[in-house]
Amino acid sequence: MAYKTKILTKMTVSAVFLSVLMSILMFPTMVGGVRFLDMGFLVWLHLVPLLVAIHPYNFKTKFGFCLVYAFLASVGQLFWLVSAVHVFGGLSIPISILVFALLALFLATISALFLSAASWVNHLNRIPLAILLPLFLLAKDVCLYWPFGGFPWALPGYSQGQWIRYFQWVDHTGILGLDVYIYFFNALLAEALIFVFYRRQLDKMVSRFLMAFFTMLISFSLSFFASQIYEKNKVSPGAVTLALIQGNISQDHKWDPYKSQENLQRYLRLTNLAVQNGAELVIWPETAYPYGLNEASLSRERFLEQDGLPAPIFFGAVTAKREAGVPILHNSVIHADRYSNLVAIYSKRHLVPFGEYVPFKDYLPFVKKLTQGVGDFRPGEAPVLFKVGGFSFGSLICFEDVFGEMARSAVLAGAQVLVNYTNDAWYGQSSAAYQHLVFSQFRALEMRRPLVRATNTGVTAVINPVGEIVAELPIFKEKYMLHTLKIDTADSFYARHGDAWAWYAAGVGFLIFIYTLGKWRLGPVKKEF
């Protein structure tokens, strides 16, 4: 059946912008210090208007609409990166906007290609959209882990932090499993509307709505059983009373040499208060220590040149060593014991591109170095455990908690507690801090480990192995959190196997696309429109 369609119609344009709006608001949103109501429920509908609207068009037109959608959605989701590039990279506002626009366009192009391809293949092969969309967009999500070390920030599953209790089966699939379920649900609803709007097939519309309803029941059931398995298998070796220090030092003061001693005294004052109130372990955030440290002499030094500390301290610092006479810098966290000995050091393994290093700088000498102050960093090589009170702590620095593989390696090395040390002051009073917090929720759930976050400006929090936030500090406040952490742990399927399943599933989507492409090139094919 053929349809005559105009390229631009009020319905199509309205549908694209409705999907854009939902795709922005479904994530934690904060603008100018005003936090919006959590609307994560929108994720279950966010692609439906777009998919229905682009259905009658050819691939080129589908791609155009999807590109507009994905670009505007990326701008709304990641607008805070302009501030980060401006403050962190030291670039002017116009150049920062240009850099951000290029990044948003790059991410949008990837999304648009996979979205439009799913709709196009649906026309040529008549494979249900509910099969194609999850496979193709899963492949898209897998791709986001690749360029420049990966930037899988706005995966749709991260909209569900408030409802994480209902998705406990994520400890088997990881966040990508929740993404697939979200895409599947959106595709079912879109197919239902396509059947009624374009084909007048009410029976098939009803069948898709019923399938969506039953998949909800299946998800709730799987979540219940996953919770039961966790409760049955969890081990509780004990508890530790820890203090998380939130110094709230503005970014323009953080590396000011005239403010260094003042900044250090702030952390020491909060530490002493916390220990007086019962803290057995104190954790400072990323690069909280305002002076550089020489890695070669750490084992011979005492922290702050003292004979003892009120409690063991984990603290972030920039460390350096020399290789062939060349200084090598690391973004590190260090364990100082009760006797001030610097007993262990972990160096960040997943660096921020254009923040802590410049990709391809050896091949593109005209690229201006964007790192501020001390220069480029070198990644660490392996997870390191900090041991206090018989418990083992694994470290995730900054946005390492975005990557399940980082948490997996720490857990497989023996970590019973995960600690995220971060400094989100770069992003100001924007959505970034709360979006970042959700990553840690899912890492805790995937690994079935408690996770604590020590941050400079927020959100400092404690997360249980279910993925729920059990305590948090208000952002942009100079405070400390005292919390008795019950250390519950359990083995998880995801910790053992990771995302291997996702690569296989993405490969199936790739094979379907290649088959369809060959069929289209060889022709003739029966097209719906």
C-alpha positions as CSV (number, residue, x, y, z in Angstrom):
1,M,0.0,0.0,0.0
2,A,1.5,3.3,-1.0
3,Y,1.3,6.6,0.8
4,K,2.0,10.0,-0.5
5,T,4.0,11.9,2.2
6,K,5.4,15.3,2.4
7,I,8.8,15.7,3.8
8,L,7.7,18.2,6.5
9,T,4.3,17.9,8.2
10,K,3.1,19.4,11.4
11,M,2.7,15.9,12.8
12,T,6.2,14.8,11.9
13,V,7.9,17.9,13.2
14,S,5.8,17.8,16.4
15,A,6.6,14.2,16.9
16,V,10.3,14.7,16.6
17,F,10.3,17.5,19.1
18,L,8.2,15.6,21.5
19,S,10.7,12.8,21.4
20,V,13.5,15.3,22.0
21,L,11.7,16.8,25.0
22,M,11.1,13.4,26.6
23,S,14.7,12.2,25.9
24,I,16.0,15.2,27.8
25,L,13.6,15.2,30.7
26,M,13.8,11.4,31.3
27,F,17.3,11.9,32.9
28,P,18.0,13.8,36.1
29,T,17.8,17.4,35.1
30,M,19.1,20.5,36.9
31,V,19.5,24.0,35.4
32,G,20.9,27.0,37.2
33,G,20.7,25.2,40.5
34,V,17.0,24.3,40.1
35,R,16.4,20.6,40.0
36,F,13.5,19.3,37.9
37,L,11.1,16.6,39.0
38,D,12.4,13.2,38.2
39,M,10.6,12.1,35.0
40,G,12.3,8.8,34.3
41,F,9.0,7.2,33.3
42,L,9.3,9.1,30.0
43,V,11.9,6.7,28.9
44,W,9.2,4.1,28.1
45,L,7.7,6.4,25.5
46,H,10.6,8.6,24.4
47,L,11.2,7.0,21.0
48,V,7.5,6.3,20.1
49,P,6.6,9.6,18.5
50,L,9.7,9.6,16.4
51,L,9.4,6.0,15.2
52,V,5.7,6.5,14.3
53,A,6.4,9.8,12.5
54,I,9.4,8.6,10.3
55,H,7.7,5.3,9.4
56,P,6.5,6.2,5.9
57,Y,9.7,7.8,4.7
58,N,12.7,6.5,2.7
59,F,16.1,5.9,4.5
60,K,17.5,9.3,3.6
61,T,14.6,11.2,5.1
62,K,14.4,8.9,8.1
63,F,18.1,9.6,8.8
64,G,17.5,13.4,8.5
65,F,14.8,13.4,11.1
66,C,16.7,11.0,13.4
67,L,19.8,13.2,13.1
68,V,17.8,16.3,14.1
69,Y,16.2,14.4,17.0
70,A,19.5,12.9,18.3
71,F,21.4,16.2,18.0
72,L,18.9,18.2,19.9
73,A,18.5,15.5,22.5
74,S,22.3,15.3,23.0
75,V,22.4,19.1,23.4
76,G,19.7,19.0,26.1
77,Q,21.2,16.0,27.9
78,L,24.9,17.2,27.9
79,F,24.7,21.0,27.8
80,W,26.9,21.1,30.9
81,L,29.8,20.0,28.9
82,V,30.2,23.6,27.6
83,S,31.1,24.7,31.1
84,A,33.4,21.7,31.5
85,V,35.3,22.5,28.3
86,H,35.5,26.2,29.2
87,V,36.7,25.7,32.7
88,F,38.6,22.5,32.4
89,G,40.1,23.2,29.0
90,G,40.6,26.9,29.4
91,L,38.9,27.6,26.1
92,S,36.8,30.7,25.3
93,I,33.0,30.3,25.5
94,P,32.5,30.5,21.7
95,I,35.2,27.8,21.1
96,S,33.7,25.7,24.0
97,I,30.3,25.8,22.3
98,L,31.8,24.8,19.0
99,V,33.7,21.8,20.6
100,F,30.5,20.8,22.3
101,A,28.4,21.1,19.1
102,L,30.9,18.9,17.3
103,L,30.8,16.2,20.0
104,A,26.9,16.4,20.0
105,L,26.9,16.0,16.2
106,F,29.2,13.1,16.4
107,L,27.1,11.3,19.0
108,A,23.9,12.2,17.1
109,T,25.3,10.8,13.8
110,I,25.9,7.4,15.5
111,S,22.4,7.3,17.0
112,A,20.7,8.5,13.8
113,L,22.4,5.8,11.7
114,F,21.2,3.0,13.9
115,L,17.8,4.4,14.5
116,S,17.0,5.0,10.8
117,A,18.6,1.7,9.8
118,A,16.2,-0.2,12.2
119,S,13.2,1.5,10.6
120,W,14.5,1.0,7.1
121,V,15.2,-2.7,7.6
122,N,11.8,-3.2,9.1
123,H,10.3,-2.1,5.7
124,L,12.4,-4.3,3.6
125,N,12.5,-7.5,5.6
126,R,9.2,-7.2,7.5
127,I,11.1,-8.3,10.7
128,P,9.2,-6.8,13.6
129,L,10.5,-3.5,14.8
130,A,10.3,-4.9,18.3
131,I,13.2,-7.3,17.3
132,L,15.2,-4.9,15.1
133,L,15.2,-1.8,17.3
134,P,16.7,-3.5,20.4
135,L,19.3,-5.2,18.3
136,F,20.3,-2.1,16.3
137,L,20.3,0.3,19.3
138,L,22.2,-2.2,21.4
139,A,24.8,-2.1,18.7
140,K,24.7,1.7,18.9
141,D,25.2,1.6,22.7
142,V,28.1,-0.8,22.4
143,C,29.7,1.6,19.9
144,L,29.5,4.4,22.5
145,Y,32.1,2.5,24.5
146,W,34.7,2.8,21.8
147,P,35.5,6.3,20.4
148,F,38.2,8.1,22.5
149,G,37.9,5.5,25.2
150,G,34.1,5.7,25.2
151,F,31.4,8.1,26.3
152,P,28.3,6.0,27.2
153,W,26.8,8.7,29.3
154,A,23.2,9.0,28.2
155,L,22.2,5.4,27.9
156,P,18.4,5.2,28.5
157,G,18.7,2.7,31.4
158,Y,20.3,5.5,33.5
159,S,17.0,7.2,33.6
160,Q,15.8,4.5,36.1
161,G,17.8,5.3,39.2
162,Q,14.7,6.2,41.1
163,W,13.1,2.9,40.2
164,I,16.1,0.7,40.3
165,R,14.4,-1.6,42.9
166,Y,12.2,-2.9,40.0
167,F,15.1,-3.9,37.8
168,Q,17.2,-6.2,40.0
169,W,17.8,-8.5,37.1
170,V,20.3,-6.0,35.9
171,D,22.8,-7.9,38.1
172,H,22.7,-10.5,35.3
173,T,22.7,-8.3,32.2
174,G,24.3,-5.1,33.2
175,I,22.9,-1.7,32.1
176,L,22.8,-2.8,28.5
177,G,20.2,-5.4,29.3
178,L,17.9,-2.6,30.7
179,D,18.6,-0.6,27.5
180,V,17.4,-3.5,25.4
181,Y,14.2,-3.9,27.4
182,I,13.5,-0.1,27.1
183,Y,14.1,-0.2,23.3
184,F,11.8,-3.3,23.1
185,F,9.0,-1.7,25.0
186,N,9.2,1.5,22.9
187,A,9.2,-0.6,19.7
188,L,6.1,-2.5,20.8
189,L,4.2,0.8,21.5
190,A,5.4,2.3,18.2
191,E,4.3,-0.8,16.3
192,A,0.9,-0.6,17.9
193,L,0.4,2.9,16.7
194,I,1.8,2.2,13.3
195,F,-0.7,-0.7,12.8
196,V,-3.6,1.6,13.6
197,F,-2.5,4.8,11.9
198,Y,-1.0,3.4,8.7
199,R,-2.7,0.0,8.2
200,R,-5.9,0.1,10.2
201,Q,-5.1,-3.2,11.8
202,L,-6.7,-2.9,15.2
203,D,-6.1,-6.5,16.1
204,K,-2.4,-6.2,15.8
205,M,-2.4,-3.0,17.7
206,V,-4.1,-4.7,20.6
207,S,-1.7,-7.6,20.4
208,R,1.3,-5.2,20.8
209,F,-0.2,-3.5,23.8
210,L,-0.8,-6.9,25.4
211,M,2.8,-7.9,24.7
212,A,4.0,-4.7,26.4
213,F,1.8,-5.4,29.4
214,F,3.1,-9.0,29.7
215,T,6.7,-7.9,29.4
216,M,6.2,-5.6,32.3
217,L,4.9,-8.5,34.4
218,I,7.9,-10.6,33.3
219,S,10.3,-7.9,34.3
220,F,8.7,-7.5,37.7
221,S,8.9,-11.3,38.2
222,L,12.5,-11.5,37.2
223,S,13.3,-8.6,39.5
224,F,11.7,-10.4,42.4
225,F,13.6,-13.7,41.7
226,A,16.9,-11.7,41.3
227,S,16.3,-10.1,44.7
228,Q,15.6,-13.5,46.2
229,I,18.8,-15.0,44.8
230,Y,20.8,-12.0,46.1
231,E,19.3,-12.3,49.6
232,K,20.0,-16.1,49.6
233,N,23.6,-15.8,48.5
234,K,24.7,-12.6,50.2
235,V,27.5,-12.6,52.8
236,S,27.8,-10.0,55.5
237,P,31.3,-10.0,57.0
238,G,30.7,-7.0,59.1
239,A,30.5,-3.2,59.1
240,V,32.8,-0.1,59.2
241,T,32.0,3.4,60.2
242,L,33.4,5.7,57.6
243,A,33.3,9.4,56.9
244,L,33.0,10.9,53.4
245,I,34.4,14.4,53.2
246,Q,32.8,16.9,50.9
247,G,35.2,19.9,50.8
248,N,33.1,22.1,48.4
249,I,36.1,23.9,47.0
250,S,35.3,25.9,43.9
251,Q,37.3,24.9,40.8
252,D,38.9,28.3,40.5
253,H,40.3,27.9,44.0
254,K,41.2,24.2,43.8
255,W,44.5,24.6,42.0
256,D,45.3,28.2,43.2
257,P,48.7,27.8,44.9
258,Y,47.8,30.6,47.3
259,K,44.8,28.6,48.5
260,S,46.5,25.2,48.8
261,Q,47.1,25.3,52.5
262,E,43.6,26.7,53.2
263,N,42.1,23.9,51.1
264,L,44.1,21.2,52.9
265,Q,43.1,22.6,56.3
266,R,39.5,22.4,55.3
267,Y,39.8,18.6,54.7
268,L,41.8,18.1,57.9
269,R,39.2,20.1,60.0
270,L,36.3,18.0,58.6
271,T,38.3,14.8,59.1
272,N,39.0,15.6,62.8
273,L,35.3,16.3,63.4
274,A,34.3,13.1,61.8
275,V,36.8,11.0,63.8
276,Q,35.7,12.6,67.0
277,N,32.2,11.4,66.2
278,G,33.3,7.8,65.6
279,A,34.7,7.5,62.0
280,E,37.0,4.5,61.6
281,L,38.0,5.3,58.0
282,V,38.0,8.7,56.3
283,I,37.7,9.2,52.5
284,W,38.6,12.3,50.6
285,P,37.5,13.0,47.0
286,E,39.5,13.1,43.8
287,T,42.6,15.3,43.8
288,A,41.7,16.6,47.3
289,Y,45.3,16.7,48.3
290,P,46.5,20.1,46.9
291,Y,50.2,19.1,46.3
292,G,51.8,16.7,43.9
293,L,53.4,13.5,45.3
294,N,56.5,11.6,44.1
295,E,55.5,8.0,43.5
296,A,59.1,6.8,43.8
297,S,59.4,8.0,47.4
298,L,55.9,7.3,48.7
299,S,56.9,4.2,50.6
300,R,59.5,6.2,52.5
301,E,57.2,9.2,53.3
302,R,54.7,10.0,56.0
303,F,51.4,11.6,55.2
304,L,51.6,15.3,56.2
305,E,54.9,14.4,57.9
306,Q,53.1,13.2,60.9
307,D,53.7,10.2,63.2
308,G,50.1,9.2,63.2
309,L,46.6,10.0,61.9
310,P,43.3,10.0,63.7
311,A,42.1,7.3,61.3
312,P,43.2,5.7,58.0
313,I,42.6,8.1,55.1
314,F,42.0,7.4,51.4
315,F,42.7,10.6,49.5
316,G,43.0,11.7,45.9
317,A,46.2,13.4,44.6
318,V,48.2,14.0,41.5
319,T,51.3,11.7,41.6
320,A,54.4,11.8,39.4
321,K,57.3,9.6,38.5
322,R,60.1,9.7,35.9
323,E,60.6,7.4,33.0
324,A,63.8,7.9,30.9
325,G,64.0,11.4,32.5
326,V,60.5,12.3,31.4
327,P,57.9,13.1,34.1
328,I,54.8,10.9,34.0
329,L,51.7,12.1,35.8
330,H,48.9,10.0,37.3
331,N,45.5,10.9,38.7
332,S,45.7,8.7,41.8
333,V,44.1,7.8,45.2
334,I,46.4,6.8,48.1
335,H,45.8,4.9,51.3
336,A,47.5,6.4,54.3
337,D,47.2,4.1,57.4
338,R,46.9,5.1,61.1
339,Y,50.7,5.5,61.3
340,S,50.8,7.9,58.3
341,N,52.4,5.3,56.1
342,L,51.5,5.6,52.4
343,V,50.8,1.9,51.9
344,A,49.0,1.6,48.6
345,I,48.3,3.7,45.5
346,Y,45.8,3.3,42.7
347,S,46.1,5.3,39.5
348,K,43.1,6.1,37.3
349,R,43.0,3.7,34.3
350,H,40.3,5.3,32.2
351,L,41.2,8.9,31.5
352,V,39.0,11.7,30.3
353,P,39.7,12.6,26.6
354,F,40.6,16.2,26.1
355,G,40.7,16.7,29.8
356,E,43.4,14.4,31.1
357,Y,44.9,13.5,27.8
358,V,44.6,14.6,24.1
359,P,43.8,11.7,21.7
360,F,46.1,11.3,18.7
361,K,48.3,14.3,19.8
362,D,51.4,12.5,18.5
363,Y,49.8,12.3,15.0
364,L,48.0,15.6,15.1
365,P,50.5,18.2,16.4
366,F,48.2,21.1,15.5
367,V,45.7,19.9,18.1
368,K,45.9,22.4,21.0
369,K,46.5,20.7,24.3
370,L,43.4,21.2,26.5
371,T,44.7,19.9,29.8
372,Q,45.1,22.5,32.4
373,G,48.1,23.2,34.6
374,V,50.3,20.2,35.1
375,G,49.8,18.5,31.7
376,D,48.8,15.2,30.3
377,F,48.2,12.1,32.4
378,R,49.2,8.5,31.9
379,P,46.6,5.8,32.7
380,G,47.2,3.3,35.5
381,E,47.6,-0.4,34.7
382,A,45.6,-2.5,37.1
383,P,43.1,-2.4,40.0
384,V,44.6,-2.0,43.5
385,L,42.9,-2.9,46.7
386,F,43.0,-0.8,49.9
387,K,42.6,-3.0,53.0
388,V,41.3,-1.6,56.3
389,G,39.8,-3.5,59.2
390,G,39.9,-6.7,57.3
391,F,37.8,-5.3,54.4
392,S,39.0,-4.7,50.8
393,F,38.1,-1.5,49.0
394,G,38.3,-1.0,45.2
395,S,38.7,2.4,43.6
396,L,36.8,4.1,40.7
397,I,38.1,7.6,40.0
398,C,35.9,10.2,38.4
399,F,33.9,8.8,35.5
400,E,35.4,5.3,35.8
401,D,32.1,4.4,37.4
402,V,30.5,4.9,33.9
403,F,32.2,1.7,32.8
404,G,31.0,-1.6,34.2
405,E,34.3,-3.2,33.2
406,M,36.2,-0.9,35.6
407,A,34.0,-2.0,38.5
408,R,34.2,-5.7,37.4
409,S,38.0,-5.8,37.4
410,A,38.0,-4.4,41.0
411,V,35.5,-6.9,42.2
412,L,37.2,-9.8,40.5
413,A,40.4,-8.7,42.2
414,G,38.6,-9.1,45.6
415,A,37.0,-5.7,46.3
416,Q,34.2,-5.9,48.9
417,V,33.3,-2.2,48.7
418,L,33.6,0.1,45.7
419,V,34.6,3.7,46.3
420,N,34.1,6.4,43.7
421,Y,36.3,9.5,44.2
422,T,35.2,12.4,42.0
423,N,35.2,16.1,41.4
424,D,32.2,17.4,39.5
425,A,32.9,21.0,40.3
426,W,33.7,21.5,36.6
427,Y,30.0,21.3,35.7
428,G,28.6,23.9,38.0
429,Q,25.0,23.6,39.2
430,S,23.8,21.5,36.3
431,S,22.4,18.0,35.6
432,A,25.9,16.4,35.5
433,A,26.2,15.7,39.2
434,Y,22.9,13.9,39.5
435,Q,23.4,12.0,36.2
436,H,26.8,10.9,37.4
437,L,25.3,9.6,40.7
438,V,23.0,7.2,38.8
439,F,26.1,5.5,37.2
440,S,27.3,4.5,40.7
441,Q,23.8,3.1,41.5
442,F,24.0,0.7,38.6
443,R,27.6,-0.3,39.3
444,A,26.6,-1.2,42.9
445,L,23.6,-3.3,41.6
446,E,25.6,-5.0,38.8
447,M,28.4,-6.0,41.2
448,R,26.2,-6.6,44.3
449,R,28.6,-4.5,46.3
450,P,28.0,-1.4,48.5
451,L,29.4,1.7,46.8
452,V,30.3,5.0,48.5
453,R,31.0,8.3,46.7
454,A,33.4,10.9,48.0
455,T,33.0,14.1,46.0
456,N,34.3,17.6,46.1
457,T,31.0,19.4,45.5
458,G,28.5,16.6,45.4
459,V,26.7,14.3,45.1
460,T,28.4,12.5,48.1
461,A,26.4,9.4,48.8
462,V,26.2,5.8,50.1
463,I,24.6,3.2,47.8
464,N,23.7,-0.3,48.9
465,P,24.1,-3.5,46.8
466,V,20.5,-3.2,45.6
467,G,21.5,0.1,43.9
468,E,19.5,2.3,46.2
469,I,20.8,5.5,47.7
470,V,20.7,5.2,51.5
471,A,22.4,8.5,52.4
472,E,23.6,11.6,50.6
473,L,24.8,15.1,51.2
474,P,23.3,18.2,49.6
475,I,25.5,19.5,46.8
476,F,27.7,22.5,47.1
477,K,27.9,22.3,50.9
478,E,31.0,22.0,53.0
479,K,30.1,18.9,55.1
480,Y,31.1,15.4,56.0
481,M,28.9,12.3,56.1
482,L,29.3,9.8,58.9
483,H,27.8,6.4,58.0
484,T,28.1,2.9,59.4
485,L,28.4,0.8,56.3
486,K,27.1,-2.7,56.5
487,I,29.2,-4.7,54.0
488,D,26.9,-7.0,52.2
489,T,28.3,-8.8,49.1
490,A,27.2,-11.5,46.7
491,D,28.4,-13.1,43.6
492,S,26.7,-11.8,40.5
493,F,26.4,-13.2,37.0
494,Y,27.4,-9.9,35.5
495,A,30.5,-9.6,37.6
496,R,31.6,-13.0,36.2
497,H,30.7,-12.6,32.6
498,G,30.3,-8.9,31.8
499,D,28.9,-7.7,28.5
500,A,29.8,-10.7,26.4
501,W,26.2,-11.4,25.5
502,A,25.7,-7.8,24.2
503,W,28.5,-8.2,21.7
504,Y,26.9,-11.4,20.3
505,A,23.5,-9.7,20.1
506,A,25.0,-6.6,18.4
507,G,26.6,-9.0,15.9
508,V,23.2,-10.5,15.1
509,G,21.9,-7.0,14.4
510,F,24.9,-6.4,12.1
511,L,24.3,-9.6,10.2
512,I,20.6,-8.7,9.7
513,F,21.7,-5.3,8.3
514,I,24.2,-6.8,5.9
515,Y,21.6,-9.4,4.7
516,T,19.1,-6.6,4.1
517,L,21.6,-4.4,2.4
518,G,22.5,-7.2,0.0
519,K,18.9,-7.9,-0.7
520,W,18.2,-4.3,-1.4
521,R,21.2,-4.0,-3.8
522,L,20.4,-7.2,-5.7
523,G,16.7,-6.5,-5.8
524,P,14.0,-6.4,-6.5
525,V,12.5,-6.1,-3.1
526,K,8.9,-5.5,-2.0
527,K,8.8,-2.2,-0.1
528,E,5.9,-1.2,2.1
529,F,6.1,2.4,1.0
